[in-house]
Amino acid sequence: MKLDEQLISDAQISAFIVGNFDTREFLLVDTSLWPPPDCIYGRGFVFVGTVGIVNGAPRAAFAVEIDDAAVSAIAMEWVRYLSAKIMPYLRLPEYESIQFLERLHALPDVRETACGR
């Protein structure tokens, strides 16, 4: 099994990296959407590698040699990709936030009973 295939197999979340080294533009494509649309290749993009999260740790497998500037650009895209995937699960509707705070306020203050007062 190739390194990128192993990464996708082991990862809880992963994406393919495509990029244009002339324009320094990189995109992440969900591994379930592969192959990407032809329009990506029309923009001069080539396959760069794969990134993922394996047991809470970031992992990457690159198909080509990349420089530090490309790593930085890919890291920025990875953060955008992850935030788009994760944020819907972190947002609570306003009424749920209010209900949570009301329930929190209604909890008994155990500091008084724990200190024997």
Residue, then its C-alpha position, 0 to 999 in steps of 0.5 A: m500500500k502506498l504512503d498516501e493510501q495508508l494515510i487515507s485508510d488510517a485518517q479520521i479526516s483527510a484530503f488530497i492536495v492539488g496545487n499550482f506551483d507557479t501561482r502558489e495556489f493550493l486546494l484541498v479536495d475531500t478524499s471522497l470527491w476524488p477525482p476532482p473536477d477537470c476544471i481544477y486541472g485547467r487552472g494548472f493544478v497538479f496532484v501534490g499529496t495527501v494530508g490527514i489527522v490520524n489519532g489526533a496527530p496531523r500527517a502528510a504524504f507528498a508526491v512531489e518535493i515542496d519548499d517551505a513556502a509551499v508547506s506554509a501555503i498548504a498549512m493555511e489551506w489545511v486550517r481552512y479545510l478543517s475549520a469548515k469541516i469542524m465548525p458546524y459541530l461546534r456552533l450551538p444555536e443561541y437558544e441552546s447557549i442560553q439554556f446551557l447557561e441557565r442549567l449551569h446557574a441552577l446547579p447547586d454550589v458544592r463549595e459550601t457543602a464540600c468545606g463543611r459549612 
